[in-house]
Amino acid sequence: MFSRMAKLATLVVGSLALAACGINSVPTAEEAAKAQWGNVESAMQRRHDLIPNLVAVAEAAAVSERDILTGVIEARSQAMGVNITTDDLSNPEEFERIRAAENQLTQAIGQFRTVVEQYPALQSNQNFRDLMVSLDESENLINTERVRYNEAAQNYNTIIRTFPDTIGANIIHGAEPLEYFDAEEGAADAPDVEFNQITGEDS
């Protein structure tokens, strides 16, 4: 009888010890991923803040492609209108909304870049050049922070699926895997712009 109780006690203690492996490691990894997501949001916000100034300078330089300028502003507005909390990072549908909105903004900026290349006076504007440098820096920062977020999310996802941490992850925390921020193929490529369709002129 004593031997059976001792075995049961050992099993319980052993199970608790295994589960305890996930008590601290799971929330620690989750918080690291969520903190890194905050860096992604900050980098995206920096890009959002630059766009009105870029469009204003382009308008002041008499850039006539109103559809392109309007498209950038509308894409920015849509991207800023998608707000997800860190609790949504495990929700594929919510995560897809912000990923799609930011990719649409990236494509709109690609069109904008293609258009402004046709305006030498605008290219020579120091204020515009400074803004474009800041935009490039922002887009590079977004890419960097996305990679870091993916790494943090991968670490968390691995922990909650790996024995023995998976015991605590499921029993104690009810952990759900985090989504990854994957850009659409070709999202960073500037699309072709048919200027005759925009201006109404024959090619």
C-alpha positions in Angstrom: 0.0 0.0 0.0 2.8 2.4 1.0 4.7 1.5 -2.2 1.6 2.3 -4.3 1.1 5.6 -2.6 4.8 6.4 -3.0 4.6 5.7 -6.7 1.5 7.8 -7.1 3.1 10.7 -5.2 6.2 10.4 -7.4 4.0 10.4 -10.5 2.2 13.5 -9.3 5.4 15.3 -8.3 7.0 14.4 -11.6 4.0 15.6 -13.6 3.9 18.9 -11.7 7.6 19.3 -12.3 7.2 18.7 -16.0 4.3 21.1 -16.1 6.2 23.7 -14.2 8.7 23.8 -17.1 6.1 25.7 -19.0 4.8 28.0 -16.2 7.5 30.6 -16.8 8.9 29.8 -20.2 5.6 30.0 -22.1 4.5 33.5 -20.8 8.1 34.7 -21.1 8.3 33.7 -24.8 4.8 35.1 -25.4 5.6 38.5 -23.9 8.8 38.6 -26.0 6.8 38.0 -29.2 4.2 40.6 -28.2 6.8 43.2 -27.4 8.4 42.6 -30.8 5.0 43.0 -32.4 4.9 46.4 -30.8 8.1 47.2 -32.7 6.5 46.2 -35.9 3.5 48.5 -35.2 5.9 51.3 -34.4 7.8 50.9 -37.6 4.6 50.8 -39.6 3.3 53.9 -37.9 6.5 55.7 -38.8 5.8 55.0 -42.5 2.1 56.1 -42.1 3.3 59.4 -40.7 5.6 60.1 -43.6 3.0 59.7 -46.4 0.9 62.9 -45.9 4.1 65.0 -46.2 5.2 63.1 -49.3 1.9 63.6 -51.0 1.8 67.3 -50.0 5.2 67.9 -51.6 4.2 66.0 -54.7 1.0 68.1 -55.0 3.0 71.3 -54.5 5.2 70.2 -57.4 2.1 69.9 -59.6 2.3 66.1 -59.9 -0.9 65.5 -62.0 -1.5 61.8 -61.3 -4.3 62.3 -58.9 -5.4 58.7 -58.9 -2.0 57.6 -57.6 -1.8 60.3 -54.9 -5.3 59.5 -53.8 -4.6 55.8 -53.9 -1.6 56.2 -51.5 -3.7 58.3 -49.1 -6.6 55.8 -49.2 -4.3 52.8 -48.7 -2.7 54.6 -45.7 -6.1 55.3 -44.2 -7.2 51.6 -44.6 -3.9 50.4 -43.0 -4.3 52.8 -40.1 -7.9 51.6 -39.7 -6.9 48.1 -39.0 -6.2 47.8 -35.3 -5.4 44.5 -33.8 -4.4 43.8 -30.2 -1.7 41.4 -29.1 -4.5 39.0 -28.3 -5.3 38.9 -32.0 -1.8 37.6 -32.9 -3.2 34.1 -32.6 -6.2 34.9 -34.8 -5.5 34.1 -38.5 -8.4 36.2 -39.8 -7.5 39.3 -37.8 -3.8 39.0 -38.6 -4.5 38.6 -42.3 -6.4 41.9 -42.2 -3.4 43.9 -41.1 -1.0 42.0 -43.3 -3.2 42.6 -46.4 -3.7 46.3 -45.6 0.0 46.9 -45.1 0.8 45.0 -48.4 -1.8 47.2 -50.2 0.0 50.3 -48.8 3.3 48.9 -50.0 1.9 48.5 -53.5 0.4 52.0 -53.5 3.8 53.4 -52.5 5.4 51.4 -55.3 3.1 53.2 -57.8 3.9 56.5 -56.2 7.6 55.9 -56.6 7.1 55.0 -60.3 5.1 58.2 -60.9 7.4 60.7 -59.1 10.4 59.4 -61.1 8.8 61.2 -64.1 9.2 64.6 -62.3 12.8 65.8 -62.3 11.9 69.0 -60.5 10.4 66.9 -57.7 13.4 64.7 -57.6 15.7 67.7 -57.1 13.6 69.0 -54.2 15.7 68.5 -51.1 12.7 68.2 -48.8 11.3 65.5 -51.0 14.6 63.7 -51.2 14.8 63.7 -47.4 11.3 62.4 -47.0 12.1 59.6 -49.5 15.2 58.7 -47.6 13.1 58.5 -44.4 10.5 56.4 -46.2 13.3 54.0 -47.4 14.6 53.8 -43.8 11.0 53.1 -42.5 10.4 50.3 -45.0 13.8 48.7 -44.2 12.9 49.0 -40.5 9.5 47.4 -41.1 11.2 44.4 -42.8 13.7 44.1 -40.0 11.1 44.2 -37.2 8.9 41.7 -39.1 11.8 39.3 -39.3 12.5 39.7 -35.6 8.8 39.3 -34.8 8.7 36.1 -36.8 11.7 34.8 -34.9 10.1 35.6 -31.6 6.8 34.0 -32.7 8.6 30.9 -33.9 10.4 30.6 -30.6 7.1 30.8 -28.7 5.3 28.4 -31.1 8.2 25.9 -30.7 8.0 26.2 -26.9 4.3 25.5 -26.6 4.6 22.5 -28.9 7.8 21.0 -27.3 7.8 18.5 -24.4 7.7 19.2 -21.5 6.8 22.9 -21.9 3.7 21.9 -24.0 2.2 20.4 -20.8 2.1 23.8 -19.0 1.3 25.6 -22.2 -1.9 23.6 -22.7 -3.0 22.7 -19.2 -2.1 26.0 -17.5 -1.9 28.7 -20.1 -4.2 27.4 -22.9 -1.6 28.7 -25.3 -2.4 29.3 -29.0 0.3 29.5 -31.7 1.0 33.0 -33.0 0.7 33.9 -36.6 3.6 34.9 -38.8 3.9 38.1 -40.7 4.5 36.9 -44.3 4.5 39.4 -47.1 2.7 38.5 -50.3 5.0 37.5 -53.1 5.9 40.5 -55.1 4.4 42.9 -52.6 7.6 45.0 -52.5 7.8 45.3 -56.3 6.6 48.5 -57.9 3.7 47.7 -60.2 3.7 48.9 -63.8 1.9 52.1 -64.3 0.3 53.0 -67.6 0.6 56.8 -67.8 -1.7 57.1 -70.8 -4.5 55.5 -68.7 -3.8 58.0 -65.9 -3.4 61.2 -68.0 -5.6 60.3 -70.9 -2.8 60.8 -73.4 -1.9 58.5 -76.2 1.2 56.4 -75.7 
